[in-house]
Amino acid sequence: MSVYTAILIGLIYWISASRVWYGFSIFRMPIVLAPIMGLIFNDMQNALIIGATIQMIYIGSIAPGGNPPADEGLAACIAIPVALTTHMAPEIAITLAIPLGVLGVAIENIRKTLNTTFMHMADKYAEKGDVKGIARCATIYPVLLAFPMRFLPVFIACLYGSEAIQAFLNVLPQWILNGLSVAGNILPALGIATTMIVIGKKQYLPLFIIGFFMVTYFKLSTIAIAIFGLCAIVFALWNQSTSKEA
């Protein structure tokens, strides 16, 4: 991977993880970052397959108290480029993404700890009545501090990681690769199970099971799944409104 490509991916992660406004956090999702990686490496199909597979792990992930259990953005920005350059199977890319997501949480906790400095700076600006200074402490300074912490890990991993991982994969025996593939196939199922727990309402579980088996046995396309899902949601909402009126 070239230096310019590694720089570009590092910048993409920094921008996606900055969360300048609340809705911007969606750009940290692997399924959103995957098309960007596909354009960079001119391999849209494999990028989407890998990104969607990684997304399945975090599909039911929540951030209680603003503390996410994993950094899916860091996992995607390293695992997808490395998998594309080394022609790694999506199942094995998942096993690479898991520890990267955990590493991202550690980096994020360090960033939050260092950000407390800006809180004290904002207090001093507040005593002076400097509104612009408070605004800088809440926006500009944290983003600039996060740049080296978010850019450098992705840049280094993308620049040197693909060759190192490829050399590592070349020396691994086939039974280990098979084991990683099996583990990678299990992890998306855990993501779906987490989603079922998050739903937490027994009356919705039959719809979930019906949808799963419809997709499995009837080989429905994504568009068909979306249409059936939308109809199920509208029907459920209509039943709820009808019961409340009664």
C-alpha positions in Angstrom: 0.0 0.0 0.0 1.4 3.4 -0.9 2.1 6.2 1.5 -0.6 8.4 -0.1 -3.2 5.7 0.3 -2.3 5.2 3.9 -2.5 9.0 4.5 -5.9 9.1 2.9 -7.3 6.3 5.0 -5.9 7.8 8.2 -7.6 11.1 7.3 -10.9 9.3 6.6 -10.8 7.6 10.0 -10.0 10.9 11.8 -12.8 12.7 10.0 -15.3 9.9 10.6 -14.4 9.6 14.3 -14.5 13.3 15.0 -18.3 13.4 15.3 -18.5 17.1 14.8 -22.3 16.8 15.2 -24.4 14.0 16.6 -25.6 12.4 13.4 -22.1 12.3 12.0 -21.4 9.2 14.1 -23.0 7.0 11.4 -19.9 7.5 9.2 -17.9 5.4 11.7 -19.9 2.3 10.7 -18.1 -0.4 8.6 -21.0 -0.5 6.2 -20.6 3.2 5.5 -16.8 3.2 5.3 -16.8 0.1 3.0 -17.9 1.9 -0.2 -15.2 4.5 0.4 -12.6 1.8 0.7 -14.0 0.2 -2.4 -13.5 3.4 -4.4 -9.9 3.8 -3.1 -8.9 0.3 -4.0 -11.1 -0.1 -7.0 -12.7 -3.2 -5.5 -16.2 -2.3 -4.5 -17.7 -5.8 -4.4 -15.1 -7.2 -1.9 -15.0 -4.0 0.1 -18.8 -4.2 0.6 -18.7 -7.9 1.5 -16.0 -7.4 4.1 -17.6 -4.2 5.5 -21.0 -5.8 5.8 -19.5 -8.9 7.4 -17.7 -6.7 10.0 -20.9 -4.6 10.5 -22.7 -7.8 11.6 -20.5 -8.0 14.7 -21.5 -4.5 15.9 -25.1 -4.5 14.6 -26.5 -4.8 18.1 -23.8 -2.8 19.8 -24.9 0.1 22.1 -22.9 2.7 24.0 -24.3 3.0 27.5 -23.3 6.3 29.1 -21.5 7.2 25.8 -18.9 4.5 26.3 -18.9 2.2 23.2 -17.7 -1.4 23.8 -15.7 -1.3 20.5 -14.4 1.2 17.9 -16.0 -0.2 14.8 -14.5 2.7 12.8 -10.9 1.8 13.6 -11.7 -1.8 12.9 -13.1 -1.0 9.5 -10.4 1.5 8.5 -7.7 -1.1 9.1 -9.3 -4.5 8.5 -10.9 -3.6 5.2 -7.8 -2.1 3.5 -5.6 -4.9 4.8 -8.1 -7.6 3.7 -8.3 -6.0 0.2 -4.6 -5.7 -0.3 -3.8 -9.2 1.1 -6.9 -10.9 -0.5 -8.0 -12.0 2.9 -11.3 -13.9 3.3 -14.0 -11.9 5.0 -14.3 -14.5 7.8 -10.6 -14.0 8.7 -10.9 -10.2 8.3 -13.4 -10.4 11.2 -10.9 -12.0 13.5 -8.6 -9.1 12.7 -11.2 -6.5 13.3 -12.2 -7.7 16.8 -8.9 -6.8 18.6 -8.6 -3.6 16.5 -12.0 -2.5 17.8 -10.9 -3.1 21.4 -7.7 -1.2 20.8 -9.8 1.7 19.5 -11.7 1.9 22.8 -8.4 2.1 24.7 -7.3 5.0 22.5 -10.6 6.7 22.9 -10.4 6.5 26.7 -7.0 8.1 26.6 -8.4 10.9 24.4 -11.3 11.5 26.8 -8.9 11.7 29.7 -6.7 14.3 28.0 -9.8 16.2 26.9 -10.4 17.1 30.6 -7.7 19.7 30.2 -10.0 21.7 27.9 -12.8 21.7 30.5 -10.5 23.6 32.9 -9.5 25.9 30.0 -13.2 26.5 29.3 -13.8 27.4 33.0 -11.1 30.1 32.8 -12.7 31.4 29.6 -16.1 31.5 31.3 -14.7 33.6 34.1 -13.5 36.1 31.5 -16.7 35.9 29.6 -14.9 34.7 26.5 -17.7 32.8 24.6 -15.5 32.1 21.6 -12.8 30.6 23.8 -15.4 28.2 25.4 -16.5 27.3 21.8 -12.9 26.5 20.8 -12.5 24.3 23.9 -15.6 22.3 22.9 -14.9 21.9 19.2 -11.6 22.9 17.7 -9.1 21.8 20.4 -10.5 18.3 21.0 -10.6 17.6 17.3 -6.9 18.7 16.9 -5.8 16.7 19.9 -7.5 13.6 18.5 -5.7 13.9 15.1 -2.4 12.2 16.0 -4.2 9.6 18.2 -6.5 8.6 15.4 -4.5 9.3 12.3 -1.2 7.6 13.3 -2.5 4.1 14.2 -4.4 3.8 11.0 -1.6 5.3 8.9 1.0 3.0 10.3 -1.2 -0.1 10.2 -2.2 0.5 6.6 1.3 1.3 5.5 3.2 -1.6 7.1 0.4 -3.9 8.3 -0.6 -5.4 5.0 2.9 -6.8 4.3 3.3 -8.0 7.8 -0.1 -9.7 8.0 0.5 -11.3 4.5 3.8 -12.7 5.6 2.2 -14.0 8.8 -0.7 -15.6 6.9 1.8 -17.3 4.6 3.5 -19.2 7.5 0.3 -20.2 9.2 -0.8 -23.8 8.7 -4.1 -24.5 7.0 -5.8 -25.8 10.1 -5.3 -22.5 11.9 -6.8 -20.6 8.9 -9.8 -22.9 8.9 -10.2 -22.3 12.6 -10.1 -18.5 12.1 -12.7 -18.9 9.3 -15.0 -20.9 11.5 -14.7 -18.3 14.3 -15.3 -15.5 11.9 -18.5 -17.2 10.7 -19.8 -17.4 14.3 -19.2 -13.8 15.2 -21.9 -12.3 12.9 -24.4 -14.7 14.6 -23.4 -13.2 17.9 -24.1 -9.8 16.5 -27.6 -10.9 15.5 -28.1 -12.4 18.9 -27.1 -9.1 20.5 -29.7 -7.4 18.4 -32.4 -9.8 19.6 -31.4 -9.0 23.2 -31.6 -5.2 22.5 -35.0 -5.6 20.9 -36.0 -7.2 24.2 -39.7 -7.6 23.3 -41.1 -11.1 23.0 -43.9 -10.0 20.6 -41.3 -9.0 18.0 -39.3 -12.2 18.1 -41.7 -14.2 15.9 -41.3 -11.6 13.2 -37.5 -11.9 13.5 -37.6 -15.7 13.2 -40.1 -15.5 10.3 -37.9 -13.1 8.4 -34.8 -15.1 9.0 -36.3 -18.3 7.6 -38.0 -16.5 4.7 -34.6 -15.2 3.6 -33.0 -18.6 4.1 -35.6 -20.8 2.3 -36.9 -18.4 -0.3 -33.6 -16.7 -1.2 -35.1 -13.2 -1.1 -33.1 -10.3 -2.4 -32.2 -7.3 -0.3 -34.9 -5.2 -1.9 -37.5 -7.8 -1.1 -36.3 -8.1 2.5 -36.6 -4.3 2.8 -40.1 -4.2 1.4 -41.3 -7.1 3.7 -39.6 -5.5 6.7 -41.2 -2.1 6.0 -44.6 -3.7 5.7 -44.1 -5.5 9.0 -43.1 -2.3 10.7 -46.1 -0.4 9.3 -48.4 -3.2 10.3 -47.0 -3.3 13.9 -47.3 0.5 14.3 -50.9 0.4 12.9 -51.9 -2.3 15.4 -50.4 -0.2 18.3 -52.3 3.0 17.3 -55.5 1.0 16.9 -55.2 -0.6 20.3 -54.5 2.8 21.9 -57.6 4.3 20.3 -59.7 1.4 21.5 
